[in-house]
Amino acid sequence: MKKTQASTIIGILAAALVVSSAMAQSADWKKQWEEALAGARKEGKVVVVGSPDPVMRNDVIPAFEKRYPGIKVDYLAGRSADLVERVKLERGSGIFSVDAYLSGPDTQYNVLHAEKLIDPLQQYLILPEVTEGKNWKPGKLWFMDKDGAYVLRLFSSVDSILFINTDFVKPEEVRKATDLLNPKWQGRISSEDPTSDRGSGGNTAANIYSQLGGDFARKLYVDQKVQISRDRRQLTDWLARGTHPLCLTCRNDDVKPLLKDGFKLLEVYDIEGLRGRVNSSPFLLSVANKAAHPNAMKVFINWLAGKEGLEIYSRGFGATTLRTDVDESFLDPRTVPKKGVDYPDDADPKWRSADKLEYGAKIRAMMK
């Protein structure tokens, strides 16, 4: 009887400790959040580096500014490599103006993290809807850098292989990878620069080289005379006009407005002989060390990584998030990774920082 009573008392005390700890944690995050909000309103803005993404400008930023009046988003859009070089020059002069980076894996791993321009991120995540593992498909926040602390992944979508203009290319004409070598497509395929270590052009070329070999890559890029441009808009324009009706690196967010205008552009996911990959597009998230507006940065990244922010982005961009509570019914089912399928990961640090660079060197030698 005494043992039973003792066990009951111990159980009650343990439960009381758990409740007390949970209440303390709840009060702690609420206090942190209120302090961040108050500080953010005094700072007045957050400065974010990202790609020229219409979803960000037209949907995400207005929603954030409506949710948090008095906190503006100063969005610096462009090629991340160029913007980060500018930031580095400013920092060398003692100017620290940026708060957060929405960039691709190459910039995040090989520049921002490698050159120690960013802070460990988790210390700035406050809201339970962001920090609790149950809200994330991997069961926890997924940090992609080698230290597992700096670069946060928020999306994981199956990547398409290319876009075609069906006024000029029939879908059945590109069922296999070898169909891309058909002489009728010589000079009619476009891509971002395949010799660049940064950006989708080099990454796509490295993926093709890794899966299909150097001989295939040479026949495609050299013999087929792939037209190269570093201007995403030009690539999309070529695709729409049909001057280059096959595009290896066009982006869904650039193509989507043209679909509304009636252009017959098709995103191709399945080609025999070339495996689809998963990617972290539209961005990986990191935060600047010595942030110019640290409180506004906290508010912005917590909202962006939460249900509301990611659902708005997912709906506008068509990307699959890693959250468990975001509606996916509106997504193209081809973009949602299938359970049990082992996809090559385009955002894998080893691929981006080692393997891809090795293939890139081979591609540059080949293109000479």
Buried (B, 14 or more C-beta within 10 A) or exposed (E): EEEEEEEEEEEEEEEEEEEEEEEEEEEEBEEBBEEBBEBBBEBEBBBBBBBBBBBBBEBBBEBBBEEBEEBBBBBBBEBBBEBBEBBEEEBEEEEBBBBBBBBBBBBBBBBBBEEEBBBBBBEBBBBBBBBEEEBBBEEEBBBBBBEEBBBBBBBBBBBBBBBBBEEBBEEEBBEEBBBBBEEEBEEBBBBBBBBBBBBBBBBBBBBBBBBBEBEBBBBBBEEBEBBBBEEBEBBBBBBBEBBBBBBBBBBBBBBBEBBEEEBBBBBBEEBEEBBBBBBBBBBBBBBBBEBBBBBBBBBBBBBBBBBBBBBBBBBBBBBBBBBEEBEBEEBBEBBEBEEEEEBBBBBBBEBBBEBBBEBBEBBBEBBE
